[in-house]
Amino acid sequence: MEMNYPLIRLINKLNIKYVGILLLATISLTARLILFPEFGWQLQLTIFIISVISITIIWTMLEFIDSVLNRYMPYKQGVVRRIILQVCIGLVCMYIYISLLLFFLIDFFPFSIDKILQTLAYVIVTLLILAVNGGSVGAYFFQEWKKVIIKNERLQKERALVQFDNLKNQLNPHFLFNSLTSLNSLIFENQQLASDFLQQLSKVFRYVLQNKDKELVSLETELTFIENYVSLLQTRFHESLRILINIPPNDRSQQIVPVTLQILIENAIKHNIVNEQNPLTIHMFTADSYLHIKNNLQRKSIIETSNKLGLENMKTLYSFLSKNQVEILENELFFEVKIPLL
């Protein structure tokens, strides 16, 4: 398949070239039909064929000049100098060609080619040279502009990935500290529960280690991880934290960025009061190709270690992966994050 790509590009280039040639020759024919209606159809057809051949030769020569200058004097060495040199070489070559063409065909036409017609021929060729060179220069700058856009997008994506990884790395030590504190208390209270807790903790960190370098995982895989993660959290918060998951099986094959749910749950816990008097409820469900993570809003007055960049980094990262954007909705009662399913 890849071997055909150069051929496809060549066919597309030839199509553009010869469509342009036929268009210019047709415009020239239309002008002659208006200005010189006395020319018979045979003469008009002959001139049309000569025009097609001449425009093809001129276009091809200009492409050759452009390719040679690209090799020995690329635009990076000086745009203005390159454009002036390219136009001047093109004009000289084409004037020589038109002069020879008029010299050999002057006896072919049933009318005299006066200076006005000769001047008109040179003007037309000059306009053609300027148009073709203008298209060549425009194509170059368009390609350079595309390269800059692609490079900027790649850099922004890489930056978003780094920032997102930093966010995960910040959450993991914080989560580990809280988990070890809970484990320490369980060891003296219930050794079996402590053993189960430790197994779940190992599963959580195994998942993080296995998937931290992956760009995407299935929602089913992420939810399996979240079950272990939530179990650890409820050992710590008990009935103060309620997490409801209502996602149908047909949506679980969709993909998301790994550890997205952990980050959003941890974000909700970090920014909201969680106690028996004010339980935090986090509801996960899918609708309209989005994964919704919604919690009741009961903000803490003081939030430790919050740089307020976590959700912004997540939004930036998802913007490179989906045409749908991460949406954040908030009112006096609820806070909701909508993640596009990929």
Order of alpha helices (4+ residues) and beta strands (2+ residues): alpha-alpha-alpha-alpha-alpha-beta-alpha-beta-beta-alpha-beta-beta-alpha-beta-beta
